[in-house]
Amino acid sequence: MSLEISSLTKKFGNQTALNNISLSIGKNEIIGLLGPNGAGKSTLMKSITGVLAIEEGEINFNGLNIADNETESKRRIGFLPENNPLYPEMYIREYLSFVAHLHKIPKERINEVIELVGLTPEKSKKISQLSKGYKQRVGLAQAILHSPDLLILDEPTNGLDPNQIIEIRNVIREIGREKTVILSTHIMQEVEALCTRVILIHNGNIIQDSPVDEFKGKFASLEEAFASYTSTNIYRTPETESIETE
């Protein structure tokens, strides 16, 4: 598997969400995608998954341009958005059967995924009856049901209790043995526990792309490194064309 992003730029009106982004991701990596709120992380993930149209630049996945091969690319990508959209009135197996039908895969796969993500104790319930932690597991199950080569997770442990966080991390670690995972998170312990590489986005630019130890560098913790790299926010306002620091 390979993901190649070349000169990707995305604008919303006068705001540049991604500024000439280029990066390469290989097989069996768990990558921590970091950045402050509004840095461009979600825009990048949605561009890779085809949720947002590519207007400038190019994304190639498994040798195919995803803009020209949208359906084929989506077959090989799994995505768990931050808001984890689910159908609350569906039962777990009913929902996963629906997803399996969309991907045209055997329903026997559902039992494997239910066990893998730890849904077995709750598998007979409606989604609306589940705790937030189990709803996250359902979202993760739909993202991996079709055995994607690339799994993209946007804040997968957001709002979970410590035990649930550990359980979801274990699932992600297990998936990362065979798949490539892009994990967006604000939790630095999650990056240390799961990732070998960090991509840091700030103001729409990649300002760090390095192994975790190198990213941490001279700092006592990843939190300190993150704060140092992102503390100075320099931008040019279209009205004044002056550089300000906040």
Secondary structure as the mmCIF struct_conf table of DSSP 4:
data_model
#
loop_
_struct_conf.conf_type_id
_struct_conf.id
_struct_conf.beg_label_comp_id
_struct_conf.beg_label_asym_id
_struct_conf.beg_label_seq_id
_struct_conf.end_label_comp_id
_struct_conf.end_label_asym_id
_struct_conf.end_label_seq_id
STRN STRN1 LEU A 3 PHE A 12
TURN_TY1_P TURN_TY1_P1 GLY A 13 ASN A 14
STRN STRN2 GLN A 15 ILE A 25
TURN_TY1_P TURN_TY1_P2 LYS A 27 ASN A 28
STRN STRN3 ILE A 30 LEU A 34
TURN_TY1_P TURN_TY1_P3 ASN A 37 GLY A 38
BEND BEND1 ALA A 39 GLY A 40
HELX_RH_AL_P HELX_RH_AL_P1 LYS A 41 THR A 49
TURN_TY1_P TURN_TY1_P4 GLY A 50 GLY A 50
BEND BEND2 VAL A 51 LEU A 52
STRN STRN4 GLU A 56 PHE A 61
TURN_TY1_P TURN_TY1_P5 ASN A 62 GLY A 63
STRN STRN5 LEU A 64 ASN A 65
TURN_TY1_P TURN_TY1_P6 ILE A 66 ASP A 68
BEND BEND3 ASN A 69 ASN A 69
HELX_RH_AL_P HELX_RH_AL_P2 GLU A 70 ARG A 75
TURN_TY1_P TURN_TY1_P7 ARG A 76 ARG A 76
STRN STRN6 ILE A 77 LEU A 80
TURN_TY1_P TURN_TY1_P8 GLU A 82 ASN A 83
TURN_TY1_P TURN_TY1_P9 PRO A 88 GLU A 89
BEND BEND4 MET A 90 MET A 90
STRN STRN7 TYR A 91 TYR A 91
HELX_RH_AL_P HELX_RH_AL_P3 ILE A 92 HIS A 103
TURN_TY1_P TURN_TY1_P10 LYS A 104 LYS A 104
TURN_TY1_P TURN_TY1_P11 LYS A 107 LYS A 107
HELX_RH_AL_P HELX_RH_AL_P4 GLU A 108 LEU A 116
TURN_TY1_P TURN_TY1_P12 VAL A 117 GLY A 118
HELX_RH_3T_P HELX_RH_3T_P1 THR A 120 GLU A 122
TURN_TY1_P TURN_TY1_P13 LYS A 123 SER A 124
BEND BEND5 LYS A 125 LYS A 125
STRN STRN8 LYS A 126 LYS A 126
HELX_RH_3T_P HELX_RH_3T_P2 ILE A 127 GLN A 129
BEND BEND6 LEU A 130 LEU A 130
HELX_RH_AL_P HELX_RH_AL_P5 LYS A 132 ILE A 144
TURN_TY1_P TURN_TY1_P14 LEU A 145 HIS A 146
BEND BEND7 ASP A 149 ASP A 149
STRN STRN9 LEU A 150 ASP A 154
BEND BEND8 GLU A 155 GLU A 155
TURN_TY1_P TURN_TY1_P15 PRO A 156 GLY A 159
HELX_RH_AL_P HELX_RH_AL_P6 PRO A 162 ILE A 175
TURN_TY1_P TURN_TY1_P16 GLY A 176 GLU A 178
BEND BEND9 LYS A 179 LYS A 179
STRN STRN10 THR A 180 SER A 184
BEND BEND10 HIS A 186 HIS A 186
HELX_RH_AL_P HELX_RH_AL_P7 MET A 188 LEU A 194
BEND BEND11 THR A 196 THR A 196
STRN STRN11 ARG A 197 HIS A 202
TURN_TY1_P TURN_TY1_P17 ASN A 203 GLY A 204
STRN STRN12 ASN A 205 PRO A 211
HELX_RH_AL_P HELX_RH_AL_P8 VAL A 212 LYS A 216
TURN_TY1_P TURN_TY1_P18 GLY A 217 LYS A 218
BEND BEND12 PHE A 219 SER A 221
HELX_RH_AL_P HELX_RH_AL_P9 LEU A 222 THR A 230
BEND BEND13 SER A 231 SER A 231
STRN STRN13 ILE A 234 ARG A 236
TURN_TY1_P TURN_TY1_P19 PRO A 238 THR A 240
STRN STRN14 ILE A 243 THR A 245
#
